[in-house]
């Protein structure tokens, strides 16, 4: 299950480098609208 974080959070890249599946808020909105 992904961790949803604000787009501007500086830790997003750090978490991705640690192989944590991070979904930014803007990506989550797009994902939700597409019905997936």
Contact map, one row per residue, 1 for C-alpha under 8 A:
111000000000000000001000000000000000
111100000000000000011110000000000000
111110000000000000011110000000000000
011111000000000000000111100100000000
001111101001000000000111100000000000
000111111000000000000001110000000000
000011111001000000000001110000000000
000001111100000000000000000000000000
000011111111000000000000000000000000
000000011111110000000000000000000000
000000001111111000000000000000000000
000010101111111100000100000000000000
000000000111111110000000000000000000
000000000111111111000000000000000000
000000000011111111111100000000000000
000000000001111111111100000000000000
000000000000111111110000000000000000
000000000000011111110000000000000000
000000000000001111111000000000000000
011000000000001111111100000000000000
111000000000001100111110000000000000
011110000001001100011111000000000000
011110000000000000001111101100000000
000111100000000000000111111100000000
000111100000000000000011111110000000
000001100000000000000001111111000000
000000000000000000000011111111100000
000100000000000000000011111111110000
000000000000000000000000111111111000
000000000000000000000000011111111100
000000000000000000000000001111111111
000000000000000000000000000111111111
000000000000000000000000000011111111
000000000000000000000000000001111111
000000000000000000000000000000111111
000000000000000000000000000000111111
